Amino acid sequence: MLSPFYQQHADHISISREQGCRFAKCVADDYNPLHDKDAKKFCVPGDLLFSLVLSRYGISEKMEFTFAGMVDENTKLTFPEGADEFDITSGEKVMLKVKREGNTSQCQTLTDSLIKNYVEFSGTTFPHVIIPLMGKQDVMINPARPMVIYESMLINLDTLDIHAPTLEFAEPSFEYTGKRGKITLRFNLLEDGKKVGSGEKHMLVSGIRDYCQDTVDDLISFYNQRKETLKPA
């Protein structure tokens, strides 16, 4: 499932601009300009790193991921032996910190389903969830420099005896002080209509400014136009 989106070398993994861009748009439905292959400051989607970890190490009952560094096309990612806690590194630099608890499943069907459903959930949060969430407190991101950074995420599963869980949105939250804030997006995992787990995605936002409906309308219009233009055939 993920083999088109990375390159396996003798002792590391790398991800090209083309591969990161294709994953963002084809799998995650994510049109963040940072993931464009010709972006001035290109960044590999955090959800691709998350997916590579699940694919390599399996699904644990409790999992926490902390994004510590920006991965680009020159990053050489080293994946260590699996443990309760480990780091994905590039040289001396930590790029992703992983914590796991409980039992682990290597079921490929479950892994593929969780990856697919999570990244689809994750990719659709901007602008459809984040902008209205901030708007409730009469603030918005800076449209000229929309700095929303993926900080961390966690998943808690009640059981590993599942095969194709789907995700549903739960109540999100937003807190801010001055021009900086934190967004928490929550979701439940369901199988056959029954809740089997939950999770959270945490994002940091900076450059917060007063809400302006005209600016929001222009921003959403620009985003939708970008998606229409760049969406793969």
C-alpha positions as CSV (number, residue, x, y, z in Angstrom):
1,M,0.0,0.0,0.0
2,L,2.8,2.5,0.9
3,S,5.6,1.2,-1.4
4,P,5.0,3.9,-4.1
5,F,5.6,6.7,-1.5
6,Y,9.1,6.0,-0.2
7,Q,12.5,4.6,-1.2
8,Q,14.1,1.8,0.8
9,H,17.9,2.1,0.9
10,A,20.4,-0.2,2.6
11,D,20.3,1.5,6.0
12,H,17.6,4.2,5.7
13,I,14.4,5.4,4.0
14,S,14.0,8.5,1.9
15,I,10.9,10.3,0.5
16,S,11.1,12.4,-2.6
17,R,9.1,15.6,-3.2
18,E,7.1,13.7,-5.8
19,Q,6.3,10.9,-3.4
20,G,5.3,13.1,-0.5
21,C,3.2,15.3,-2.8
22,R,1.4,12.3,-4.3
23,F,0.7,10.8,-0.8
24,A,-0.8,14.1,0.4
25,K,-3.1,14.5,-2.6
26,C,-3.9,10.9,-3.6
27,V,-4.2,9.3,-0.2
28,A,-4.8,12.0,2.4
29,D,-6.7,14.5,0.3
30,D,-4.4,17.1,1.9
31,Y,-3.7,20.3,-0.2
32,N,-1.4,22.0,2.3
33,P,1.1,24.0,0.1
34,L,4.0,22.7,2.2
35,H,3.4,19.3,0.5
36,D,3.6,20.6,-3.1
37,K,6.5,19.1,-4.9
38,D,7.7,22.6,-6.0
39,A,7.2,24.2,-2.6
40,K,10.0,26.5,-1.5
41,K,10.1,24.8,1.9
42,F,8.8,21.3,1.1
43,C,7.8,19.1,4.0
44,V,6.8,15.4,3.9
45,P,3.3,14.9,5.3
46,G,3.4,13.8,9.0
47,D,0.6,11.3,8.2
48,L,3.0,9.5,5.8
49,L,5.5,9.0,8.6
50,F,2.7,7.8,10.9
51,S,1.7,5.3,8.2
52,L,5.2,4.0,7.7
53,V,5.5,3.3,11.5
54,L,2.2,1.4,11.6
55,S,3.2,-0.6,8.5
56,R,6.6,-1.5,9.9
57,Y,5.8,-2.1,13.6
58,G,2.1,-3.0,13.6
59,I,-0.9,-1.7,15.6
60,S,-0.6,-1.4,19.4
61,E,-3.5,-0.9,21.8
62,K,-2.1,2.5,22.9
63,M,0.1,4.6,20.5
64,E,1.5,8.1,20.8
65,F,3.4,10.0,18.1
66,T,5.3,13.2,18.6
67,F,6.6,15.1,15.6
68,A,10.0,16.6,16.4
69,G,11.5,17.6,13.1
70,M,10.5,18.6,9.5
71,V,11.3,15.9,7.0
72,D,12.2,16.9,3.5
73,E,13.5,15.1,0.4
74,N,17.1,15.1,1.7
75,T,16.2,13.5,5.1
76,K,17.6,10.0,5.6
77,L,15.2,8.2,8.0
78,T,16.5,5.5,10.2
79,F,13.9,3.1,11.7
80,P,15.2,1.1,14.8
81,E,14.1,-2.1,16.3
82,G,10.6,-2.0,17.7
83,A,10.3,-1.2,21.5
84,D,7.9,0.4,23.9
85,E,9.6,3.7,23.1
86,F,11.7,4.5,20.1
87,D,12.8,7.4,17.8
88,I,12.8,7.7,14.1
89,T,16.0,9.7,13.4
90,S,18.0,11.3,10.7
91,G,21.6,11.3,11.7
92,E,21.7,12.7,15.3
93,K,18.3,14.5,14.9
94,V,15.0,13.0,16.2
95,M,12.2,13.4,13.6
96,L,9.4,11.3,15.2
97,K,9.1,10.0,18.8
98,V,6.9,6.9,19.2
99,K,5.4,5.4,22.4
100,R,3.5,2.1,22.5
101,E,1.6,0.1,25.3
102,G,-0.3,-3.1,25.4
103,N,-0.6,-5.9,22.9
104,T,0.4,-5.5,19.2
105,S,-1.3,-6.7,16.1
106,Q,0.5,-7.4,12.8
107,C,-2.8,-7.8,10.9
108,Q,-2.3,-6.2,7.4
109,T,-6.0,-5.7,6.9
110,L,-6.3,-3.7,10.1
111,T,-3.1,-1.7,9.4
112,D,-4.2,-0.7,5.9
113,S,-7.7,0.2,7.1
114,L,-6.5,2.3,10.0
115,I,-4.0,4.1,7.8
116,K,-6.6,4.8,5.1
117,N,-9.3,6.0,7.5
118,Y,-7.0,8.1,9.7
119,V,-5.2,10.0,6.9
120,E,-8.5,10.7,5.2
121,F,-9.9,12.1,8.5
122,S,-6.7,14.1,9.1
123,G,-6.6,15.6,5.6
124,T,-10.1,16.9,5.7
125,T,-9.7,19.0,8.9
126,F,-8.5,22.1,7.1
127,P,-10.4,24.3,6.3
128,H,-13.7,22.5,7.1
129,V,-13.1,21.9,10.8
130,I,-10.3,24.2,11.9
131,I,-11.6,27.5,10.5
132,P,-15.1,27.2,12.1
133,L,-13.6,26.0,15.3
134,M,-11.4,29.1,15.6
135,G,-14.2,31.3,14.4
136,K,-16.3,30.4,17.4
137,Q,-13.8,32.5,19.4
138,D,-13.7,35.3,16.8
139,V,-10.2,34.5,15.6
140,M,-8.6,33.0,12.5
141,I,-5.3,32.0,11.0
142,N,-3.2,34.5,9.1
143,P,-4.2,33.8,5.4
144,A,-0.8,35.1,4.1
145,R,1.1,32.6,6.3
146,P,-1.2,29.9,7.6
147,M,1.1,28.3,10.2
148,V,-0.6,25.2,11.4
149,I,1.9,22.6,12.6
150,Y,1.2,18.9,13.3
151,E,2.5,18.4,16.9
152,S,1.4,15.0,18.0
153,M,-1.4,12.4,17.9
154,L,-2.5,9.4,19.9
155,I,-4.7,6.4,19.4
156,N,-6.3,4.2,22.1
157,L,-7.9,0.9,21.1
158,D,-10.2,-1.1,23.4
159,T,-9.5,-4.3,21.4
160,L,-7.3,-5.5,18.6
161,D,-9.9,-8.0,17.5
162,I,-11.1,-5.7,14.7
163,H,-10.4,-5.5,11.0
164,A,-11.8,-2.4,9.3
165,P,-12.6,0.4,11.9
166,T,-14.0,3.6,10.6
167,L,-13.5,7.1,12.1
168,E,-16.1,9.6,13.2
169,F,-15.4,13.1,14.4
170,A,-15.8,13.8,18.2
171,E,-15.9,17.3,19.9
172,P,-12.7,19.3,19.0
173,S,-11.3,22.1,21.1
174,F,-9.2,25.3,20.6
175,E,-7.3,27.3,23.2
176,Y,-5.1,30.3,22.5
177,T,-3.1,33.1,24.1
178,G,-2.2,36.1,22.0
179,K,-1.1,34.9,18.5
180,R,-0.4,31.3,19.5
181,G,-2.8,28.5,20.2
182,K,-3.4,24.7,20.2
183,I,-6.1,22.8,18.3
184,T,-7.2,19.3,19.5
185,L,-9.1,17.3,17.0
186,R,-10.8,14.2,18.5
187,F,-12.2,11.1,16.8
188,N,-13.8,7.8,17.7
189,L,-13.1,4.4,16.1
190,L,-16.1,2.3,15.2
191,E,-16.5,-1.3,14.0
192,D,-19.9,-2.5,13.0
193,G,-21.4,0.6,14.6
194,K,-19.7,-0.1,18.0
195,K,-17.1,2.2,19.5
196,V,-13.7,0.3,19.7
197,G,-11.3,3.1,20.4
198,S,-10.6,6.8,20.3
199,G,-7.8,9.2,19.4
200,E,-6.6,12.8,19.2
201,K,-4.6,15.0,16.8
202,H,-2.8,18.0,18.3
203,M,-1.8,21.0,16.2
204,L,0.0,24.2,17.0
205,V,-1.2,27.4,15.3
206,S,0.6,30.8,15.2
207,G,-0.1,34.2,13.6
208,I,-3.7,34.2,15.0
209,R,-5.6,37.3,14.1
210,D,-9.1,38.8,14.5
211,Y,-11.8,37.0,12.5
212,C,-12.9,38.5,9.2
213,Q,-15.7,36.7,7.2
214,D,-14.6,38.2,3.8
215,T,-11.1,36.9,4.4
216,V,-12.3,33.5,5.5
217,D,-14.5,33.3,2.4
218,D,-11.5,34.2,0.2
219,L,-9.3,31.6,1.9
220,I,-11.8,28.8,1.5
221,S,-12.4,29.7,-2.1
222,F,-8.6,29.7,-2.7
223,Y,-8.3,26.3,-1.0
224,N,-11.1,24.8,-3.0
225,Q,-9.7,26.2,-6.3
226,R,-6.3,24.8,-5.5
227,K,-7.8,21.4,-4.8
228,E,-9.8,21.5,-8.1
229,T,-6.7,22.4,-10.0
230,L,-4.2,20.1,-8.4
231,K,-6.4,17.0,-7.7
232,P,-4.9,14.0,-9.5
233,A,-6.9,12.6,-12.4
